[in-house]
Amino acid sequence: MNARFEPVVGAASDVARYRDVRAAMVDLAQGLSVEDLSAQSMPDCSPGKWHLAHTSWFFEAMILGDDPAYRPVDPRFQQLFNSYYEALGERVARHQRGLMTRPSVEEVLAYRREIDRRMVDWLAQAPSGGQHRYLLELGLHHDQQHQELFLMDMLNLMSRSPLDPAAYEVEPRARPVETARGGAVAFDG
């Protein structure tokens, strides 16, 4: 039986924050074609679907996989979506990520949804250890870093097309993660 946990008060804000950060890249992928998300415009870029999967892999490998009883969603993903974490096993070289036609974009999104479900269950248990808190924070910042990389790689991809496409009708804006504090500060020239 797969027990579901109801978030406790402290975990509720972690769940909300996790969901908010994780939703941003999926929102960035909305409206892009499967081809847009699968292409790699140059060796220093990664396909959009790789970013979507890699950030999910991070939570699976670094947090969920810490439990000895944990079973990966798909053990093959441990190699496919690793980036530079040599201690965690083999990986696909960055310049070859665009050659991976499988898994499909839909399979990557399903993987992402499953990792998010598992992470919400984990967060609902209100992990409080310093290592757990550190890895959660690191994972959220890592996801945000890849949101920026996703946008840079999409911009590079679109700039390579003679059709001069726009990835977005309206320029995406970053979501504030924390409430703004302070105000404007003026400095003399």
N, C-alpha and C positions, 0 to 999 in steps of 0.2 A: 504494500500500500504506500502510495506517495503522499505523505502528510504535507499539507499546506499550512503555513504559519501566518497568523494575522500580525501585521506590524505593530510593535509596541510604540509608545509615544516617541522615544528617542530614534527608533528605526524609521518612523514615518518620514522624517525630514531627509534621511539618507535615501530612502526609496524615491521620494519626489525629486531630489537632486540628481540621483542616478538616472531616472527616467528622462529628466529634462536634458541633461548632457547627451545622453545616448540618442535622443530623438533628433538632435540637430543634424547629424550626418545623414540620417534617413530623409529628413526634410530637404537637404541639399541634393539628394539623389532623385527626388521627385521630379518628374518631367523630363529626365534624361533618358535616352534610349538604352536598350541593352548594349548596343554597339558603343555608345558613348561610355558606358560604365565598364566595358571590357577592353577598350583600346589603351595602348601604352604609347605615348607620343615620342618618347625618347628614353634612353637607358636610365636617366636620373629621375624619371617619373614612375608612378605606379598606377595601374588601372583603378578606377573608382571602386569596383567590386572588391579589389584586394584590400583597399582601406576599410571598407565596410566589414570584411571578414577579419582582418588583422586585429582591429580593435576589440572584436569579440573574442578572438583567440587569446588576446592579452588577459582578459578577465578569466577565461577558462584555464589558461596555463598558470597564471600567477596567483589566482585566488581560489577558484573552485578546485583546481587540481591539487591543492595543498592537502586535501582530505584523502588519505590512502584508499578509502572506499569509492572514491569518485570514478565514474566511467565517462570518458569523453563522448561528445555528441558523435564525432566521427574521428577515429584515431589518425586517419590520413591528414586531417586538417592541421595536426600538430606540426607537420613539416611544411605543408603548403602555405600557411599563414604566419609562420615564424619569420622574423626579419633578421635581426642581428644577434639574437640570444643564443650564442654558440653552446652554452651549457645546457640548453634545453633541446638540443638535437639539430638534425639536418634542416636545411631550408632551401627554398628556391632562390637563386640569385636574382637581385632586383631587376637587372636588365632582361630577365627572362619571364617576369611575372605576366606580361601581356600574352605569352604563349599558352597560358592556362585557360583553355576554353571551358574546362570543367573544374569545379562545379559551376553550374549556371548562376546567373544573377539571382534568380528566384530561390535556388538552393542556398546561396549565401545569405539572402534575406531571411530564409527559414532558420538557418543556423544562428543568425543574429537574434531572432525572436526567441529561440530556445535558450540561448545563453542569457538573454535578458530575463527570461522567466526564472531560470535557475539563480541568477544573481539577486532578484527580488526576494526569492525564498531565503537565500543566504542572508540578505540584509534584514529580513524580517526577524531573524534570530538575534538581532542586535549585537553583532560581533563588536567587542570592545577592546580587544588586545591591541597593543601598540603596533605590532606588525600588521594586523588586519586593517587598522585605521590608516596606516601608512600606505599599504598596497591599494586600498580603495581610493585614496586621494591621488596617488600616482596614476592609477588607471583612469580616473576622470580627467586628469590633466593630459594624459597620453591620448585619450579620445579627442580632446579639444585640439591638441597638436595635429592629429590626423585630419580633423575637420579643415584646418588651414591648409594642410598638404593636399587634401582632396580638392579644394578650390584652386590651388596653384596648378595642380596637375590638369584639372579640367580647363582652366584658362589656357594652359600651354597646348592642350589637345585642340581646342577650338581655334587657336591662332594658327594652327598648321593647315586648316582646311581652306581651299580656294573659294569655298562657298561663303566664307565669313560669317559662320553661325554665331549666335549668342546662346550660351548655355542657359541663361536665365532672362526672363522678361524684365524683372526687377532685380537690382543688385542685392544679393543676400546680405543681411546684417547679422553681426554676432549677437548672440543672446547674452545679456548680463547674467553671470552666475551668482554674483553677490549683489546685495543692495548697495547702490552708490553711496559713498560717504564723503563728507567734506563738501567743498565747492570749488569755485574757480580761484586760481591763485595768479596774481599779476606780478610780473617781474619787469624792472626797468631794463631797457635795451642795453 
